[in-house]
Amino acid sequence: MKRVLVVHYSQTGQLSDILRSTVAPLEAAPDIEVTWLPIEPVTPYPFPWPAGFFFNTFPETVYEDVDPIKPIALPANSDFDLVILGYSVWFLSPAKPITAFLQSPEAKTLLAGKPVITVIGCRNMWLSAQERMKEQLSALGAHLIDNVVLTDSAHSAFTFISTPAWMLTGKKGPFLGGVVPEAGVSQEDIAGCARFGEAIAAKLPTRSKGDTAPMLSELGAVSIFEGLMSSEKVARKSFLIWGRLLRACGKPGNPLRGAVLVLYVAFLFTLICTVVPLLAVIKSLIKPLAKASIARQRAYYAEPSGEGRALLGAAQ
């Protein structure tokens, strides 16, 4: 009997849906036992988000100054054969409750020496968050063997409207009379996650301990958007600079921090509306001259599962 642990935090419920679809074939397998471990903040984050609270969360998220989570009840037998770690992306970083879990002593017990599959649900930018996740997993002695990413399939111009509207109102849309599609990962894509669970269910029972080879290659686990690679680097640097400044202004609720936060929000929207699309255009223009470099970057960010889709038709 192989044992699988599913660690997750989902604020909107979307990531929970993704994980349920992914894990369902494992729960149906007679030779696999699944244990769910939801991470719960001591003080739940509100949804929908109040606008001020949402933006005030960003400095501490980026600098991994986390809020306390409820005590983690370790299973009687913590020797799992596989850990599936589901997380969403907050300000190009893993969501704070997941970071809090990774900082806990229980994480070391559960993850050290274990193969881990990360599952991400987000708007479209996840590269920076996964880079940080890789570092944290490595520090815990875990082995990242696969990464699955589900993003909003609508054009980024639409998700720039729909995602904030969903976060701040709780309504997924469609918006503007149907011009802007519904926010979030599509139900079709969520249902399609069953292929990952089927692949794991087929391979895990015969894997030996210590095997760190990917199980989800050629199943379309990730897609890299070249135009966003440079944009993420710029945005990440700006988050670190503004985050440091805001933290220097005091805790949330400090009047000075509130005033600087207004400037940051104006800067952020200017950045998204001007620099991000400009970088995407520049990237497309230089692509013929930097094919090899871009290909290396794509391959790196797509690891360990890769962008291959050769088995996608067979899985569906």
C-alpha positions as a printed Julia matrix, in Angstrom:
316×3 Matrix{Float64}:
   0.0    0.0     0.0
   1.42   3.37   -1.08
   0.61   6.41    1.04
   0.03   9.89   -0.4
  -0.23  13.12    1.6
  -2.08  16.11    0.08
  -1.08  19.43    1.71
  -3.07  22.43    0.56
  -4.54  25.84    1.26
  -7.34  27.23   -0.89
  -8.94  30.59   -0.15
 -11.45  30.73   -3.01
 -12.02  26.99   -3.36
 -10.57  26.85   -6.88
  -7.39  25.07   -5.82
  -9.43  22.58   -3.8
 -11.4   21.75   -6.96
  -8.14  21.27   -8.89
  -6.76  18.96   -6.24
  -9.96  16.95   -5.91
  -9.92  16.32   -9.66
  -6.24  15.38   -9.54
  -6.47  13.13   -6.51
  -9.76  11.36   -7.34
  -8.05   8.54   -9.33
  -5.68   7.99   -6.38
  -8.55   7.7    -3.93
 -10.18   5.17   -6.24
  -7.02   3.03   -6.47
  -7.1   -0.01   -4.15
  -3.36   0.09   -3.5
  -3.08   3.8    -2.61
  -4.08   5.51    0.64
  -4.67   9.28    0.54
  -4.43  11.62    3.54
  -5.57  15.25    3.24
  -3.86  17.97    5.28
  -5.56  21.37    4.86
  -3.56  24.32    6.17
  -5.69  26.73    8.19
  -4.67  30.23    9.32
  -5.51  31.04   12.94
  -7.27  34.14   11.62
  -8.87  33.28    8.25
  -8.11  35.58    5.35
 -11.29  37.3     4.15
 -12.86  36.5     0.83
 -13.72  38.6    -1.0
 -10.76  40.74   -0.02
 -11.25  44.31    1.23
  -9.1   46.32   -1.19
  -6.91  47.95    1.45
  -6.32  44.66    3.26
  -5.47  42.93   -0.02
  -2.69  45.34   -0.96
  -1.45  45.6     2.62
  -0.82  41.86    2.57
   1.77  42.13   -0.18
   4.92  43.31    1.72
   4.71  40.54    4.31
   3.9   37.96    1.62
   6.98  38.87   -0.41
   9.24  38.91    2.65
   7.68  35.72    4.04
   6.64  37.32    7.32
   3.77  34.92    7.86
   0.71  34.87   10.09
   0.26  31.91   12.45
  -1.52  28.78   11.25
  -3.46  26.31   13.35
  -1.44  23.46   14.85
  -0.68  20.72   12.35
  -1.8   17.32   13.57
   0.8   14.89   12.3
  -0.6   11.53   11.19
   0.35   8.57   13.39
   2.51   7.34   10.52
   4.23  10.25    8.75
   6.21   8.08    6.35
   4.47   8.96    3.08
   5.56   7.7    -0.32
   4.49  10.92   -2.07
   3.47  14.43   -1.04
   1.23  16.56   -3.27
   1.56  20.21   -2.28
  -1.12  22.52   -3.67
  -0.72  26.28   -3.49
  -1.89  29.52   -5.06
   0.27  32.53   -5.93
   0.07  35.76   -3.97
   2.13  38.66   -5.36
   4.46  36.28   -7.25
   5.08  34.3    -4.05
   3.52  31.19   -2.54
   0.41  32.06   -0.51
   1.26  32.99    3.07
  -0.4   29.98    4.76
   1.65  27.58    2.61
   4.82  29.51    3.41
   3.87  29.29    7.1
   3.55  25.53    6.73
   6.96  25.29    5.03
   8.49  27.24    7.93
   6.97  24.9    10.52
   8.88  22.05   12.19
   6.13  19.69   11.02
   7.06  20.41    7.39
  10.54  19.02    7.99
   9.05  15.85    9.44
   6.62  15.39    6.57
   8.78  16.45    3.63
  12.4   15.5     4.38
  13.53  12.92    1.89
  10.09  12.7     0.26
   9.18  13.1    -3.43
   6.92  16.13   -3.87
   4.55  17.15   -6.65
   3.53  20.82   -6.59
   0.14  21.84   -7.97
  -0.45  25.54   -8.7
  -3.66  27.38   -9.54
  -3.24  31.04  -10.49
  -3.96  33.82  -13.01
  -0.86  33.49  -15.23
   2.37  34.42  -13.39
   3.86  31.6   -11.31
   7.54  31.29  -12.24
   8.88  33.39   -9.35
   6.67  31.65   -6.81
   7.84  28.24   -7.99
  11.47  29.32   -7.85
  10.98  30.2    -4.2
   9.09  26.96   -3.64
  12.02  25.0    -5.09
  14.39  26.71   -2.65
  12.18  25.97    0.34
  11.64  22.34   -0.61
  15.37  21.88   -1.12
  16.1   23.41    2.3
  13.69  20.88    3.83
  15.41  18.0     2.09
  12.43  17.25   -0.17
  12.7   16.19   -3.81
  10.53  18.04   -6.34
   9.62  15.44   -8.98
   6.75  17.13  -10.85
   4.96  20.45  -11.17
   1.41  20.96  -12.44
   0.2   24.49  -13.25
  -3.39  25.53  -14.03
  -3.89  29.13  -15.21
  -6.73  31.28  -16.46
  -6.9   30.62  -20.21
  -8.37  34.03  -21.07
  -6.18  36.73  -22.61
  -4.17  38.65  -20.0
  -5.95  41.88  -20.97
  -9.2   40.27  -19.8
  -7.75  38.62  -16.69
  -6.32  42.01  -15.67
  -9.96  42.98  -15.12
 -11.6   39.7   -14.16
  -9.11  38.45  -11.55
  -9.06  41.62   -9.38
 -12.85  41.86   -9.74
 -13.2   38.29   -8.48
 -10.8   38.83   -5.58
 -12.42  42.1    -4.47
 -16.1   41.25   -5.04
 -16.27  37.47   -4.84
 -17.99  37.35   -8.23
 -16.31  35.45  -11.06
 -18.21  37.12  -13.89
 -18.49  37.29  -16.85
 -18.09  41.05  -16.7
 -18.98  44.03  -18.9
 -21.94  42.28  -20.47
 -19.94  39.17  -21.31
 -17.04  40.98  -23.01
 -14.69  39.88  -20.2
 -14.88  36.11  -19.61
 -15.43  34.48  -16.25
 -12.36  34.62  -14.0
 -10.36  31.61  -12.97
  -9.3   28.25  -14.3
 -11.94  26.74  -16.59
 -14.02  23.79  -15.43
 -12.77  21.87  -18.46
  -9.15  22.36  -17.4
  -9.99  21.41  -13.81
 -11.7   18.21  -14.95
  -8.69  17.47  -17.14
  -6.47  17.26  -14.05
  -7.74  13.71  -13.59
  -5.1   12.64  -16.13
  -2.38  13.51  -13.64
  -3.98  11.41  -10.95
  -4.4    8.53  -13.37
  -0.71   8.67  -14.28
   0.33   8.74  -10.62
  -2.04   5.88   -9.77
  -0.54   3.81  -12.57
   3.11   4.45  -11.67
   3.31   4.99   -7.92
   2.54   1.4    -6.78
   5.62   0.02   -8.55
   8.04   2.84   -7.73
  10.83   2.1    -5.32
  11.66   4.36   -2.39
  14.06   7.1    -3.39
  12.86   7.22   -7.01
  12.81  10.9    -8.01
  12.01  10.53  -11.71
   9.03  12.61  -12.94
   5.71  10.82  -13.33
   3.85  13.48  -15.32
   6.09  14.11  -18.34
   4.41  14.54  -21.74
   1.02  15.24  -20.12
   0.99  19.01  -20.61
   1.64  19.68  -16.93
   2.94  23.22  -17.54
   2.93  25.86  -20.26
   5.5   28.65  -20.31
   4.45  32.06  -21.61
   7.62  33.57  -23.02
   6.32  37.13  -22.92
   5.88  36.94  -19.15
   9.34  35.63  -18.24
  11.0   39.07  -18.28
   7.9   40.75  -16.87
   7.99  38.52  -13.82
  11.6   39.43  -13.11
  10.81  43.15  -13.26
   7.67  42.75  -11.15
   9.48  40.64   -8.57
  12.22  43.26   -8.16
   9.64  46.03   -7.8
   7.75  43.99   -5.17
  10.95  43.61   -3.14
  11.76  47.33   -3.34
   8.25  48.54   -2.54
   7.77  45.82    0.05
  10.89  46.92    1.92
   9.74  50.54    1.81
   6.25  49.73    3.05
   7.56  47.58    5.89
   9.85  50.43    6.91
   6.75  52.63    7.18
   5.29  50.43    9.92
   2.64  47.8    10.31
  -0.69  47.75    8.42
  -2.86  50.54    9.79
   0.04  52.98   10.11
  -1.01  56.25    8.35
   2.38  56.66    6.65
   2.22  53.1     5.33
  -1.3   53.78    4.07
  -0.15  56.86    2.15
   2.8   55.03    0.59
   0.49  52.11   -0.23
  -1.66  54.42   -2.37
   1.46  55.39   -4.33
   2.37  51.72   -4.7
  -1.04  50.77   -6.09
  -0.78  53.58   -8.65
   2.72  52.39   -9.55
   1.57  48.77   -9.82
  -1.23  49.53  -12.24
   1.08  51.73  -14.31
   3.63  48.92  -14.39
   1.05  46.37  -15.52
  -0.42  48.65  -18.16
   2.87  49.88  -19.64
   6.03  47.98  -18.71
   4.59  44.46  -18.84
   3.14  44.73  -22.38
   6.25  46.64  -23.54
   8.5   43.85  -22.31
   6.3   41.3   -24.06
   6.67  43.21  -27.33
  10.45  43.54  -26.89
  10.67  39.83  -26.12
   8.83  38.96  -29.32
  11.06  41.28  -31.36
  14.32  39.84  -30.07
  13.09  36.26  -30.09
  14.72  35.44  -33.47
  18.05  36.67  -32.09
  17.79  34.86  -28.76
  16.18  31.57  -29.72
  18.7   29.41  -27.91
  18.61  31.49  -24.72
  14.81  31.57  -24.64
  14.63  27.84  -25.26
  16.98  27.21  -22.32
  14.88  29.44  -20.08
  11.68  27.7   -21.12
  13.16  24.28  -20.48
  14.46  25.37  -17.08
  11.17  26.85  -15.88
   9.21  23.86  -17.19
  11.24  21.4   -15.1
  10.78  18.81  -13.82
   7.63  17.76  -15.72
   8.32  19.7   -18.92
   5.97  21.17  -21.5
   5.69  17.99  -23.55
   2.21  16.87  -24.56
   2.9   13.63  -26.46
   0.75  11.55  -24.07
  -2.0   14.12  -23.67
  -4.32  12.63  -26.3
  -3.91   9.12  -24.93
  -4.59  10.31  -21.36
  -7.82  11.99  -22.39
